[in-house]
Amino acid sequence: MSSIRSVVSTLSKNPLVLKVRKTAFKGTTEYWESRYAKGGNSGAGSYGREAEWKAEVVNDWVAELGVASVVDLGCGDGNQLGLAKYPRYLGMDPSATAVRMCMERFADDPTKSFLAYDPQALADPAGWLRGDLALSMEVIFHLIEEELFENYMTRLFASAERYVVICSNDTSGSEQGPTERHRDFTKWIERTQQEWELDRRVEPPSDINLMSSFFLYKRKA
């Protein structure tokens, strides 16, 4: 297995491979809309034991902290949401196809709302799209473009009244494929979100095949 990973790592740095990736990859938003439209899903992390563990962590925090509403930036196909226990929920995603999938799946659930949005054409200074807790479930390392990352992170914290929960890896400098860009996002938060502080960090258990950890931020008193 280690030899296979070594070969993959070597290939990923090959200039020809990188050129092919750059040519094939049309952008984050376009990639995910196309993926869902062709029958794809949100990825392995939103299914199986990985999804169950993620749901356990967030559900426990929602109950413990008395969270009344959750805004999820990147709801995807809704499979992860199927394990959630939130009093009131707004799921947002730039993929209209993913949003329609969620609307159909949860059509009979009056506690859940969904919105397809253009990250470059959204302003909410009145706070209509804000909840007790803003949630980001394995989205950050899929934000390839720098402008998209900045927009997303700003929107994430602007969507939270009391808490922000992020599930992601917090490392940079390693490329896993054309649709992943790893970032030290905690440094960005320390630099730009002075009203927030890290309250907890939870690592995945050893039996979970997940590169992401959980980060719970709370608004400073």
N, C-alpha and C positions, 0 to 999 in steps of 0.2 A: 504493500500500500504506500509506504513512504517513497519508494522508487517512482511510482506512478505520479504522486504529488510533485516530486522533483521535476519530472518531465513536463508536467502541466505548467509548473511555475516557470520553467525555462522557456517554454513555448509562448507563455503569456507576455514575456519581455521581448520576444522577437519582433524587430521593427516591421517586418512584413505582416505578421499576425496583428499587430497594433493598427497598421494601416487598414487592413481588411475590416477590423472591428469598427474603426472610425467611420469607414464608408458605409457599413451596414447599419450602424446605430444612428437613427434619425432624431433622437432626443428622448428624454425620460417620459414626458407626457404621451408622445406619439407611440412609444414602445408599449406602454401599459394599456393604452386604449386598444391597440392592435392585438395585444395578447388576449385581452378579455373578449374582444370581438370574434376572435378565432376559436373560442372555447377554452382558453387557458384559465388558470386560477391564480390565487394570490401567492402560491409557493408553498413549499413543504413546511415552513415554520407556522403556517396557519392551519395545519392539520395534525392529527395524531397526538402523541404524548407532548410534543412541543407546544401545541396550541392549548392543551389541557393545563400545562404548568403555567403558561402565561395568563390564562384565565383565572387560575387560582390566586396568583399574586395580586392582580388588579381587583378581583372581586373582594378579596380580604381587605384591601386598602379602602375601597369604596364603602364597605360596611363599617370598618373601624373609624374612618374619618368623617362619617356622616355626610358623604357626598350625595347631593340630590340630583345633579345633572352632569353629564359627560359629553364633551365635544371631541369627536375622533377625527383627526386629520389623516385620512388615508384608510377608509373603511374597507377598501378592496371588495372581494366577492361576498363578504358577509359570513364566511365560515367561522372565523374567529369570534365574531359577534354572537354566533349561535350559542356560545358557552358563557356569555357575559350575564351578569346580574346587576344591571344599572337601573335606578328608578326612572330616569328620563335620559334619552340619548339622541344626539344628532351626529350622523355619519356624513362626512364630506370626502369627496374624491374627485380628482380632475378627469377621471374616466367616466363618461356618461353611461357606458355599457355596464361597468361595475355597479354604478348607482342603481340602474334599472334592475340588475340582478338582486340587489338588496331590497329594493322596493317590492319586488315580486315575492321574495322569500319571507319578508316580514310584513306583508300586506295586512295581516289580521292583528298586528301588535300596535296598539295605540300609543305606546310609550316611546316608539322609535320613529325618527324623521331622517330624511336623507336629502342631500343637496349635491348636485354636480356643480363644480366651480372652476373658474379659470384663475389660477394663482396670480396672474398678471392683471386681472380685472376684478379685484375684490377689495372693498374698503368697508370697514365696519366700526367706525368711531363711536357709534351709538350703542354698541355691544349687543346687538340682536343675536349674534352668533357666538355667544360666550356662555360657558358653564362653570360649575364649581371646579371641575377638573378637565384639563385638556390632555388628550391622549395621543401618543405617537407610537404605533406598534410596528417596529422593524421597517420604517420608512426612510430614515435619514440616510442610510448607506446606499439607498437606491437613487438619491438625488445627485445626478452627475454634474449638472451645470451649477456653477457658483451662484449665479443670480437666483436660480430656483431654490437652492439651499438657503440663501439669505432670506428670501421671501417666505419660505416655509417656516423657518425657525421663528421669524418675527411674528408670523400669523399664529403659530402654536402658542406662544406666550401671551399674545394679545387675546387669545380665546379662553384664557383661564382666569377665574376669580381668585381661587385659593391654591390650587395644586396643578402641577404638570407632571405627567408620568411618561417617561421615555423608555422604550425597549429597543436597544441598539448596541452595537459595539462602539467603543470609544478609542479607536486607534486609527492612525493614518499611515500612508506610505505603502499599503499593500493593495494591489489590484486583483480582484477576484473574477473579473469578467467585464464585458462592455456595459453591463447594467448595474455595476456596483462601484462605489467610490467610498472608501473608508475615511472617516474624519474624527478628529479630536473635538467633538462637538461640545464637551464640557468646558473647554477653553473659550469657545465662542460665547457660551452662556455667562461665564465669569466676566468676560470683557464687555458684553453688551446688555445683560439683564441684571442690573444692580439691585433690583427690587426682589430678587429671588435667591434662594439658597438651597443647596443640596441637603436633604433631610435623611435619605436612606439610599443605599445601593444594595441590590440583591443579585447574587451570581446564580446561574443555572446549576441544578444538581448534576452530579457526574454522569447520571444515566440519560441526560438530555443532550441530544445532538444539536446544540444551539450556540452560536458564537456571541449572541447578545446577552446583555445584563439589563436589569431594571434600575432606573434612576428616578427617585421621587423628589421633586422640587416643591418647595412651599414658599408662598409670598412672605417676605419679612414683615414682622410686626411694625 
